[in-house]
Amino acid sequence: MNVFRRVFRFYYEGFRNLPKWGKQAWAIIIVKGILIFVLVRFIFFPNFLNTNFDTDEERGDYVLEQLTNKYSDNDTIKH
């Protein structure tokens, strides 16, 4: 039998035989995980490039400028 199928059946049988409170606990954990992901993704990491630039060329130019011009001409790297 395929390894992936054996692993899937292992977890499937384990979750199928959980008591009712165990299934409810897993449902709560999954819902909380999805909510946390949505909050972090959309509140803390908005899509900066799509909101500030209209075309892919402008976005590419901005990213290239940020990557290549890390320090201005007057700044020096101090070790």
N, CA and C atoms as a LAMMPS dump frame, in Angstrom:
ITEM: TIMESTEP
0
ITEM: NUMBER OF ATOMS
237
ITEM: BOX BOUNDS ff ff ff
-5.0000000000000000e+02 5.0000000000000000e+02
-5.0000000000000000e+02 5.0000000000000000e+02
-5.0000000000000000e+02 5.0000000000000000e+02
ITEM: ATOMS id mol type element x y z
1 1 1 N 0.843 -1.18 0
2 1 2 C 0 0 0
3 1 3 C 0.888 1.243 0
4 2 1 N 0.456 2.26 -0.687
5 2 2 C 1.202 3.5 -0.803
6 2 3 C 1.39 4.153 0.574
7 3 1 N 2.528 4.759 0.801
8 3 2 C 2.827 5.406 2.079
9 3 3 C 1.833 6.528 2.363
10 4 1 N 1.513 7.328 1.357
11 4 2 C 0.584 8.442 1.574
12 4 3 C -0.8 7.937 1.934
13 5 1 N -1.212 6.854 1.302
14 5 2 C -2.527 6.279 1.61
15 5 3 C -2.542 5.727 3.04
16 6 1 N -1.437 5.118 3.461
17 6 2 C -1.372 4.588 4.822
18 6 3 C -1.422 5.71 5.856
19 7 1 N -0.715 6.805 5.579
20 7 2 C -0.737 7.942 6.505
21 7 3 C -2.131 8.553 6.548
22 8 1 N -2.763 8.704 5.386
23 8 2 C -4.121 9.261 5.342
24 8 3 C -5.08 8.379 6.126
25 9 1 N -5.024 7.065 5.912
26 9 2 C -5.93 6.152 6.614
27 9 3 C -5.678 6.18 8.116
28 10 1 N -4.414 6.336 8.527
29 10 2 C -4.09 6.418 9.948
30 10 3 C -4.807 7.6 10.592
31 11 1 N -4.69 8.781 9.989
32 11 2 C -5.342 9.962 10.544
33 11 3 C -6.857 9.892 10.383
34 12 1 N -7.328 9.374 9.277
35 12 2 C -8.767 9.258 9.047
36 12 3 C -9.412 8.372 10.115
37 13 1 N -8.81 7.228 10.364
38 13 2 C -9.352 6.322 11.384
39 13 3 C -9.259 6.96 12.766
40 14 1 N -8.176 7.647 13.042
41 14 2 C -8.025 8.293 14.34
42 14 3 C -9.059 9.371 14.574
43 15 1 N -9.303 10.221 13.576
44 15 2 C -10.306 11.276 13.742
45 15 3 C -11.718 10.71 13.737
46 16 1 N -11.93 9.633 13.005
47 16 2 C -13.266 9.037 12.941
48 16 3 C -13.659 8.442 14.29
49 17 1 N -12.692 7.947 15.026
50 17 2 C -12.977 7.308 16.314
51 17 3 C -12.873 8.262 17.5
52 18 1 N -12.71 9.545 17.252
53 18 2 C -12.658 10.514 18.348
54 18 3 C -14.026 10.628 19.014
55 19 1 N -14.024 10.902 20.317
56 19 2 C -15.315 11.189 20.967
57 19 3 C -15.848 12.543 20.496
58 20 1 N -17.082 12.819 20.825
59 20 2 C -17.734 14.051 20.361
60 20 3 C -16.971 15.292 20.815
61 21 1 N -16.504 15.305 22.065
62 21 2 C -15.795 16.486 22.553
63 21 3 C -14.47 16.676 21.811
64 22 1 N -13.844 15.6 21.374
65 22 2 C -12.597 15.706 20.625
66 22 3 C -12.814 16.337 19.259
67 23 1 N -13.909 15.946 18.597
68 23 2 C -14.232 16.537 17.294
69 23 3 C -14.567 18.009 17.444
70 24 1 N -15.28 18.368 18.519
71 24 2 C -15.614 19.776 18.763
72 24 3 C -14.35 20.587 19.048
73 25 1 N -13.42 20.002 19.789
74 25 2 C -12.171 20.701 20.086
75 25 3 C -11.382 20.953 18.802
76 26 1 N -11.303 19.953 17.906
77 26 2 C -10.596 20.13 16.642
78 26 3 C -11.29 21.169 15.772
79 27 1 N -12.625 21.196 15.791
80 27 2 C -13.361 22.205 15.015
81 27 3 C -13.02 23.606 15.523
82 28 1 N -12.958 23.779 16.826
83 28 2 C -12.612 25.083 17.404
84 28 3 C -11.189 25.473 17.021
85 29 1 N -10.267 24.525 17.087
86 29 2 C -8.873 24.802 16.737
87 29 3 C -8.755 25.233 15.274
88 30 1 N -9.46 24.551 14.381
89 30 2 C -9.392 24.881 12.951
90 30 3 C -10.011 26.248 12.678
91 31 1 N -11.158 26.54 13.295
92 31 2 C -11.801 27.848 13.1
93 31 3 C -10.906 28.969 13.628
94 32 1 N -10.313 28.775 14.796
95 32 2 C -9.409 29.792 15.345
96 32 3 C -8.199 30.001 14.444
97 33 1 N -7.656 28.924 13.905
98 33 2 C -6.512 29.049 13.001
99 33 3 C -6.855 29.835 11.755
100 34 1 N -8.017 29.56 11.18
101 34 2 C -8.445 30.3 9.983
102 34 3 C -8.663 31.766 10.31
103 35 1 N -9.311 32.06 11.422
104 35 2 C -9.545 33.458 11.805
105 35 3 C -8.236 34.198 12.049
106 36 1 N -7.301 33.57 12.715
107 36 2 C -6.009 34.221 12.968
108 36 3 C -5.295 34.486 11.649
109 37 1 N -5.308 33.508 10.731
110 37 2 C -4.672 33.712 9.434
111 37 3 C -5.307 34.883 8.69
112 38 1 N -6.639 34.944 8.676
113 38 2 C -7.339 36.028 7.968
114 38 3 C -7.009 37.372 8.592
115 39 1 N -7.031 37.454 9.908
116 39 2 C -6.721 38.724 10.569
117 39 3 C -5.298 39.174 10.285
118 40 1 N -4.357 38.278 10.416
119 40 2 C -2.961 38.637 10.18
120 40 3 C -2.745 39.019 8.731
121 41 1 N -3.313 38.256 7.824
122 41 2 C -3.097 38.484 6.392
123 41 3 C -3.668 39.815 5.923
124 42 1 N -4.9 40.096 6.274
125 42 2 C -5.568 41.266 5.715
126 42 3 C -5.425 42.536 6.548
127 43 1 N -5.198 42.41 7.835
128 43 2 C -5.066 43.608 8.677
129 43 3 C -3.61 44.049 8.785
130 44 1 N -2.713 43.108 9.055
131 44 2 C -1.325 43.476 9.301
132 44 3 C -0.467 43.483 8.039
133 45 1 N -0.894 42.795 6.981
134 45 2 C -0.117 42.741 5.753
135 45 3 C -0.981 43.109 4.547
136 46 1 N -1.384 44.375 4.435
137 46 2 C -2.179 44.764 3.273
138 46 3 C -1.338 44.682 1.998
139 47 1 N -1.991 44.623 0.855
140 47 2 C -1.287 44.512 -0.417
141 47 3 C -0.803 45.892 -0.842
142 48 1 N 0.397 46.226 -0.419
143 48 2 C 0.976 47.548 -0.622
144 48 3 C 1.145 47.884 -2.096
145 49 1 N 1.645 46.947 -2.883
146 49 2 C 1.935 47.238 -4.284
147 49 3 C 0.659 47.466 -5.093
148 50 1 N -0.386 46.687 -4.864
149 50 2 C -1.621 46.872 -5.624
150 50 3 C -2.336 48.164 -5.26
151 51 1 N -2.206 48.613 -4.021
152 51 2 C -2.912 49.826 -3.616
153 51 3 C -2.162 51.097 -4.011
154 52 1 N -0.841 51.036 -4.189
155 52 2 C -0.068 52.246 -4.454
156 52 3 C 0.394 52.401 -5.899
157 53 1 N 0.291 51.351 -6.698
158 53 2 C 0.76 51.42 -8.082
159 53 3 C -0.298 50.83 -9.007
160 54 1 N -0.395 51.395 -10.21
161 54 2 C -1.444 50.981 -11.141
162 54 3 C -1.018 49.862 -12.09
163 55 1 N 0.225 49.844 -12.505
164 55 2 C 0.648 48.865 -13.502
165 55 3 C 1.743 47.967 -12.944
166 56 1 N 1.942 46.835 -13.608
167 56 2 C 3.006 45.919 -13.207
168 56 3 C 4.376 46.555 -13.392
169 57 1 N 4.512 47.406 -14.401
170 57 2 C 5.796 48.069 -14.643
171 57 3 C 6.152 48.983 -13.471
172 58 1 N 5.186 49.751 -12.973
173 58 2 C 5.441 50.625 -11.825
174 58 3 C 5.796 49.804 -10.59
175 59 1 N 5.09 48.7 -10.383
176 59 2 C 5.394 47.839 -9.241
177 59 3 C 6.809 47.265 -9.356
178 60 1 N 7.161 46.803 -10.546
179 60 2 C 8.484 46.244 -10.758
180 60 3 C 9.577 47.27 -10.55
181 61 1 N 9.363 48.475 -11.049
182 61 2 C 10.348 49.546 -10.864
183 61 3 C 10.538 49.869 -9.385
184 62 1 N 9.438 49.916 -8.642
185 62 2 C 9.521 50.217 -7.212
186 62 3 C 10.303 49.127 -6.477
187 63 1 N 9.981 47.867 -6.769
188 63 2 C 10.679 46.765 -6.102
189 63 3 C 12.155 46.783 -6.46
190 64 1 N 12.483 46.982 -7.721
191 64 2 C 13.883 47.039 -8.139
192 64 3 C 14.613 48.178 -7.44
193 65 1 N 13.972 49.329 -7.337
194 65 2 C 14.585 50.474 -6.655
195 65 3 C 14.828 50.164 -5.184
196 66 1 N 13.87 49.519 -4.537
197 66 2 C 14.029 49.183 -3.118
198 66 3 C 15.133 48.156 -2.903
199 67 1 N 15.283 47.23 -3.831
200 67 2 C 16.307 46.201 -3.682
201 67 3 C 17.71 46.711 -3.99
202 68 1 N 17.838 47.61 -4.957
203 68 2 C 19.162 48.06 -5.375
204 68 3 C 19.636 49.306 -4.645
205 69 1 N 18.765 50.145 -4.184
206 69 2 C 19.15 51.38 -3.498
207 69 3 C 18.864 51.254 -2.011
208 70 1 N 19.513 50.287 -1.376
209 70 2 C 19.295 50.058 0.048
210 70 3 C 19.746 51.258 0.869
211 71 1 N 20.855 51.865 0.492
212 71 2 C 21.387 53.02 1.2
213 71 3 C 21.485 54.182 0.225
214 72 1 N 21.224 55.369 0.727
215 72 2 C 21.352 56.548 -0.139
216 72 3 C 22.833 56.86 -0.367
217 73 1 N 23.125 57.808 -1.236
218 73 2 C 24.504 58.123 -1.577
219 73 3 C 25.309 58.627 -0.398
220 74 1 N 24.677 59.296 0.56
221 74 2 C 25.403 59.878 1.698
222 74 3 C 25.629 58.89 2.818
223 75 1 N 24.898 57.799 2.835
224 75 2 C 25.033 56.813 3.912
225 75 3 C 26.21 55.899 3.616
226 76 1 N 26.865 55.497 4.659
227 76 2 C 27.933 54.507 4.521
228 76 3 C 27.607 53.336 5.441
229 77 1 N 28.075 52.188 5.055
230 77 2 C 27.863 51.016 5.89
231 77 3 C 28.957 50.99 6.928
232 78 1 N 28.552 50.957 8.184
233 78 2 C 29.523 50.944 9.279
234 78 3 C 29.607 49.533 9.835
235 79 1 N 30.823 49.049 9.982
236 79 2 C 31.019 47.696 10.517
237 79 3 C 31.465 47.771 11.939
